[in-house]
């Protein structure tokens, strides 16, 4: 059973859905559970025949916790679950102790960002689950180093990168969407609009570019709490005419294929799904040098890096790449090749499947079917 808090359009949700769809059905019966089993990923899973279950917890501080815990224990028993693998901190906090209580064959935890981003209370509880779980999966070398600093034994950590659906995210048939035709260079970002994503840095960089960079557009695809403040920032910096905002969409590949440059200006990041997707779709990536971004973007080879939060440095990188189309295309081509060679979801799903089986075999004393 794979678990995450909700099934909307966040990074963990996307990974859970894509992994559930890509795992080999000859090897595994896959179920997905979420506290809020609704949204675009829920629809995607159900339409593909993957069972989705709601664990109706609305808070860890009211009676829904007890009801949700009872429901998860019931599912473990009735579905004959062997492995539970939660992918975000609320589901880790619930599934790890309950998985142990239910005596499941394998109880996993996961960590997909720096632990310091959580509150003190959550950090305390997650340290307990680190001890209880059989293994802790991490999605980047950056998170691996963070967990080692926290004292989690290296033998317990398993690095399994995020993957992407290469049949959806590819560079074929690149071209402008309606409304973008005729524009010069398209500089894009696809992100949940939260403060830590740093989209304000991109808008500030656009304001620095405007006098000299010629015809360009900044395409921002996403929804969230920062949408209104970001639009106000664009107006205050007088770049609202070149900043185009689109709401979050399930089919983001067509947006990527409209972009020449993709910018990931996050203040913190582990292993970005949107960065992988943009690279796979033929964009030239420009990313903040934080977290695991440098594991995907090799500066000067598969894209460009800039210091996180530095709008002036980002503007300089963009100015260079806008002016140098051959360099832009060369970096984009190398970025695309790297992602399709190493991070296609069929490759990543096989790694997850092999990992799951490697833990089940000792439990069952078998070397064959899980």
VMD Tcl script that draws the C-alpha trace (Angstrom):
set ca {
  {0.00 0.00 0.00}
  {1.32 3.40 -1.06}
  {0.14 6.39 0.98}
  {0.12 10.17 0.84}
  {-1.86 12.90 2.57}
  {-3.90 13.96 -0.47}
  {-4.16 13.24 -4.19}
  {-4.01 16.68 -5.75}
  {-1.16 18.08 -7.86}
  {1.79 18.14 -5.47}
  {5.14 16.44 -5.98}
  {4.59 13.53 -3.58}
  {1.10 12.96 -4.92}
  {2.44 12.81 -8.46}
  {5.14 10.33 -7.50}
  {2.71 8.07 -5.63}
  {0.28 8.04 -8.55}
  {2.93 7.43 -11.18}
  {4.61 4.70 -9.13}
  {1.28 2.99 -8.46}
  {0.54 2.96 -12.18}
  {4.02 1.78 -13.19}
  {4.64 -1.07 -10.71}
  {4.50 -4.49 -12.34}
  {1.04 -6.01 -11.77}
  {2.51 -9.48 -12.20}
  {4.58 -8.85 -9.09}
  {2.38 -6.63 -6.92}
  {-1.22 -5.87 -6.00}
  {-1.13 -2.10 -5.59}
  {-3.44 -0.06 -3.37}
  {-3.25 3.68 -2.67}
  {-4.55 5.32 0.49}
  {-4.86 9.01 1.33}
  {-6.35 11.17 4.05}
  {-8.12 13.12 1.31}
  {-8.80 10.74 -1.58}
  {-9.86 13.37 -4.10}
  {-8.28 15.41 -6.86}
  {-6.67 14.87 -10.24}
  {-4.42 12.02 -9.07}
  {-7.36 10.16 -7.53}
  {-9.22 10.33 -10.83}
  {-6.13 9.21 -12.72}
  {-5.67 6.19 -10.46}
  {-9.30 5.08 -10.47}
  {-9.56 5.41 -14.24}
  {-6.53 3.11 -14.52}
  {-8.01 0.53 -12.16}
  {-5.86 1.20 -9.10}
  {-7.96 0.93 -5.89}
  {-7.96 4.16 -3.86}
  {-8.97 4.24 -0.18}
  {-9.72 7.22 2.02}
  {-8.39 7.34 5.58}
  {-10.74 10.08 6.87}
  {-8.36 11.94 9.18}
  {-8.88 15.70 9.23}
  {-6.62 16.47 12.19}
  {-4.30 14.59 14.52}
  {-5.97 16.51 17.38}
  {-9.57 15.35 17.12}
  {-11.64 12.18 16.96}
  {-11.01 11.66 13.24}
  {-7.55 10.37 14.18}
  {-9.05 7.41 16.03}
  {-11.54 6.70 13.24}
  {-8.84 6.98 10.59}
  {-6.46 4.72 12.49}
  {-9.19 2.09 12.85}
  {-9.93 2.31 9.13}
  {-6.27 1.85 8.18}
  {-5.93 -1.17 10.46}
  {-9.07 -2.64 8.88}
  {-7.62 -2.15 5.39}
  {-4.33 -3.75 6.37}
  {-6.23 -6.83 7.55}
  {-8.92 -7.12 4.88}
  {-6.62 -6.38 1.93}
  {-3.88 -8.66 3.30}
  {-1.27 -5.91 2.94}
  {2.39 -6.99 3.04}
  {4.11 -3.61 2.57}
  {3.05 -0.13 3.59}
  {5.04 2.76 2.14}
  {3.89 6.28 3.15}
  {5.39 9.16 1.18}
  {4.83 12.27 3.32}
  {5.10 13.14 6.99}
  {1.41 12.88 8.05}
  {1.07 9.41 6.54}
  {4.48 8.35 7.89}
  {3.38 9.41 11.38}
  {0.27 7.23 11.12}
  {1.29 4.27 8.97}
  {4.61 3.35 10.56}
  {3.35 2.67 14.11}
  {0.12 1.09 12.83}
  {2.03 -1.04 10.36}
  {4.16 -2.34 13.22}
  {1.06 -2.89 15.37}
  {-0.53 -4.89 12.54}
  {2.69 -6.92 12.14}
  {3.00 -6.20 8.42}
  {5.90 -7.91 6.68}
  {7.54 -4.61 5.72}
  {6.94 -1.14 7.18}
  {8.66 1.69 5.34}
  {9.11 5.38 5.93}
  {10.21 8.09 3.52}
  {11.78 11.52 3.62}
  {11.60 13.78 0.57}
  {12.84 17.12 1.91}
  {15.07 18.56 4.64}
  {13.71 17.58 8.05}
  {14.34 21.15 9.31}
  {11.33 22.34 7.28}
  {8.99 20.63 9.76}
  {7.87 21.90 13.15}
  {9.64 20.74 16.31}
  {6.74 18.45 17.20}
  {6.73 16.72 13.83}
  {10.53 16.35 13.91}
  {10.30 14.63 17.30}
  {7.65 12.17 16.13}
  {9.44 11.45 12.84}
  {12.62 10.57 14.72}
  {10.57 7.88 16.47}
  {9.31 6.55 13.14}
  {12.90 6.52 11.83}
  {13.66 3.98 14.55}
  {10.47 1.95 14.08}
  {10.54 1.60 10.29}
  {12.38 -1.18 8.47}
  {13.89 1.26 5.96}
  {13.67 4.97 5.16}
  {13.58 5.84 1.47}
  {15.03 9.17 0.38}
  {14.84 10.74 -3.06}
  {18.11 12.69 -3.25}
  {21.70 12.73 -2.03}
  {20.89 16.03 -0.35}
  {18.22 14.40 1.84}
  {20.50 11.43 2.45}
  {23.18 13.71 3.91}
  {20.55 15.48 6.02}
  {19.32 12.19 7.48}
  {22.84 10.99 8.21}
  {23.48 14.22 10.13}
  {20.38 13.45 12.19}
  {21.87 10.10 13.17}
  {19.81 7.75 11.00}
  {22.08 4.76 10.25}
  {23.31 4.54 6.66}
  {22.18 0.88 6.49}
  {18.58 2.04 6.98}
  {18.58 4.66 4.21}
  {17.69 3.69 0.63}
  {18.13 6.21 -2.18}
  {15.35 5.88 -4.73}
  {15.04 8.87 -7.05}
  {11.79 10.28 -8.33}
  {10.78 9.27 -11.83}
  {8.54 10.56 -14.58}
  {6.23 9.18 -17.24}
  {8.36 9.40 -20.37}
  {5.32 8.74 -22.58}
  {3.86 12.06 -21.39}
  {6.98 14.13 -20.83}
  {9.02 14.18 -24.04}
  {10.33 16.81 -26.48}
  {8.32 15.72 -29.53}
  {5.91 18.19 -31.17}
  {7.25 21.18 -29.28}
  {5.38 24.35 -30.09}
  {3.54 27.32 -28.66}
  {0.12 26.95 -27.09}
  {-2.64 29.24 -28.35}
  {-2.09 32.62 -26.76}
  {1.68 32.22 -26.82}
  {2.20 32.08 -30.56}
  {4.29 34.91 -31.88}
  {6.04 35.47 -28.55}
  {9.82 35.58 -28.51}
  {11.53 33.56 -25.80}
  {9.22 31.86 -23.30}
  {10.60 31.66 -19.75}
  {8.45 29.30 -17.72}
  {7.82 27.96 -14.24}
  {5.43 25.20 -13.14}
  {4.92 25.20 -9.40}
  {2.56 25.20 -6.49}
  {2.49 28.89 -5.58}
  {3.92 28.81 -2.06}
  {6.58 31.13 -0.58}
  {9.37 28.54 -0.56}
  {9.03 28.05 -4.32}
  {10.58 31.48 -4.93}
  {8.47 32.53 -7.92}
  {8.89 36.12 -6.70}
  {12.61 35.77 -7.53}
  {11.70 34.97 -11.14}
  {9.39 37.99 -11.36}
  {12.09 40.25 -9.90}
  {14.58 38.86 -12.41}
  {12.12 39.60 -15.23}
  {11.94 43.20 -14.05}
  {15.73 43.44 -14.25}
  {15.69 41.94 -17.75}
  {12.98 44.06 -19.27}
  {15.05 47.02 -20.57}
  {17.55 44.91 -22.52}
  {16.35 41.40 -23.20}
  {14.01 42.03 -26.10}
  {10.78 40.11 -26.63}
  {10.13 37.52 -23.92}
  {7.26 36.23 -21.82}
  {7.25 34.74 -18.33}
  {4.75 31.87 -18.15}
  {3.79 30.85 -14.58}
  {1.64 27.71 -14.31}
  {0.28 26.86 -10.88}
  {-2.13 27.71 -8.09}
  {-1.74 28.45 -4.42}
  {-1.67 30.99 -1.63}
  {0.89 33.24 -3.35}
  {-1.07 33.77 -6.55}
  {-2.51 37.19 -5.62}
  {0.72 38.53 -4.02}
  {2.73 37.42 -7.07}
  {0.36 39.18 -9.46}
  {0.57 42.28 -7.30}
  {4.37 42.07 -7.37}
  {4.34 41.87 -11.18}
  {2.14 44.97 -11.31}
  {4.31 46.89 -8.84}
  {7.45 46.07 -10.87}
  {5.64 46.94 -14.12}
  {6.11 43.54 -15.72}
  {2.48 42.43 -15.61}
  {2.32 42.75 -19.40}
  {4.90 39.99 -19.88}
  {3.97 37.74 -16.90}
  {1.25 35.26 -17.83}
  {-0.44 33.26 -15.06}
  {-2.25 29.97 -15.71}
  {-3.90 27.81 -13.03}
  {-2.59 24.35 -12.15}
  {-3.40 21.83 -14.87}
  {-3.25 18.04 -15.11}
  {-1.75 18.21 -18.61}
  {1.33 20.31 -17.93}
  {3.46 18.71 -20.67}
  {2.00 21.01 -23.33}
  {3.03 24.00 -21.22}
  {6.58 22.68 -20.88}
  {6.77 22.15 -24.64}
  {5.86 25.82 -25.11}
  {8.82 26.96 -22.97}
  {12.33 27.72 -24.16}
  {13.71 28.20 -20.66}
  {12.42 26.61 -17.48}
  {13.23 28.30 -14.17}
  {13.14 26.61 -10.77}
  {13.87 29.43 -8.28}
  {13.06 27.50 -5.08}
  {14.52 28.55 -1.76}
  {14.52 24.88 -0.70}
  {14.12 21.76 -2.80}
  {14.89 18.07 -2.59}
  {14.45 16.40 -5.99}
  {12.10 18.42 -8.14}
  {9.48 16.69 -10.25}
  {8.78 19.83 -12.26}
  {12.48 20.28 -13.03}
  {12.70 16.69 -14.31}
  {9.54 17.10 -16.38}
  {10.71 20.34 -17.97}
  {14.10 18.83 -18.85}
  {12.38 15.78 -20.34}
  {10.23 18.06 -22.52}
  {13.20 19.84 -24.08}
  {13.42 23.01 -21.97}
  {16.74 24.55 -21.06}
  {16.73 24.52 -17.23}
  {17.90 27.31 -14.93}
  {17.68 26.32 -11.26}
  {18.61 27.70 -7.88}
  {21.65 25.94 -6.44}
  {19.81 24.51 -3.44}
  {18.99 21.02 -2.20}
  {19.07 18.34 -4.87}
  {18.82 20.67 -7.88}
  {22.51 20.22 -8.70}
  {21.95 16.45 -8.87}
  {19.82 17.07 -11.97}
  {21.32 20.27 -13.41}
  {25.05 20.01 -14.04}
  {26.04 23.66 -14.42}
  {27.11 24.42 -17.98}
  {26.33 20.86 -19.15}
  {22.61 20.19 -18.62}
  {21.58 23.73 -17.68}
  {22.56 26.63 -15.48}
  {22.55 27.17 -11.71}
  {22.30 30.41 -9.74}
  {22.48 31.22 -6.00}
  {19.09 30.75 -4.37}
  {17.17 33.99 -3.83}
  {19.51 36.05 -6.06}
  {17.29 37.71 -8.67}
  {20.20 39.62 -10.21}
  {22.18 36.40 -10.75}
  {19.13 34.74 -12.27}
  {18.64 37.73 -14.58}
  {22.25 37.43 -15.77}
  {21.81 33.75 -16.58}
  {18.56 34.41 -18.42}
  {20.05 37.30 -20.36}
  {22.90 35.09 -21.55}
  {20.61 32.26 -22.60}
  {18.06 34.50 -24.30}
  {20.84 35.99 -26.41}
  {22.58 32.66 -27.22}
  {20.07 30.34 -28.89}
  {22.65 27.65 -29.87}
  {23.82 27.36 -26.24}
  {20.23 27.28 -25.03}
  {19.42 24.41 -27.39}
  {22.60 22.50 -26.57}
  {21.88 22.61 -22.82}
  {18.27 21.63 -23.43}
  {19.30 18.64 -25.54}
  {21.75 17.37 -22.91}
  {19.17 17.88 -20.15}
  {16.56 15.90 -22.08}
  {18.96 13.05 -22.78}
  {19.97 12.81 -19.12}
  {16.40 12.55 -17.83}
  {15.17 10.00 -20.35}
  {18.26 7.82 -19.82}
  {18.13 7.71 -16.04}
  {14.78 8.82 -14.64}
  {11.99 7.39 -16.80}
  {9.32 5.94 -14.52}
  {9.57 2.41 -15.91}
  {13.23 2.38 -14.84}
  {12.44 3.91 -11.44}
  {9.44 1.61 -10.84}
  {11.61 -1.45 -11.48}
  {14.07 -0.17 -8.86}
  {11.21 0.26 -6.37}
  {9.85 -3.19 -7.23}
  {13.24 -4.85 -6.80}
  {13.65 -3.04 -3.49}
  {10.25 -4.18 -2.22}
  {10.92 -7.78 -3.22}
  {14.36 -7.72 -1.60}
  {12.68 -6.93 1.73}
  {9.88 -9.48 1.31}
  {12.04 -12.47 0.46}
  {13.78 -12.75 3.85}
  {10.42 -12.38 5.57}
  {8.97 -15.31 3.65}
  {12.08 -17.42 3.20}
  {11.48 -17.37 -0.55}
  {13.39 -16.31 -3.63}
  {10.46 -16.34 -6.01}
  {7.09 -14.62 -6.10}
  {6.34 -11.92 -3.45}
}
mol new
graphics top color blue
foreach p $ca { graphics top sphere $p radius 0.5 }
foreach p [lrange $ca 0 end-1] q [lrange $ca 1 end] { graphics top cylinder $p $q radius 0.2 }
display resetview
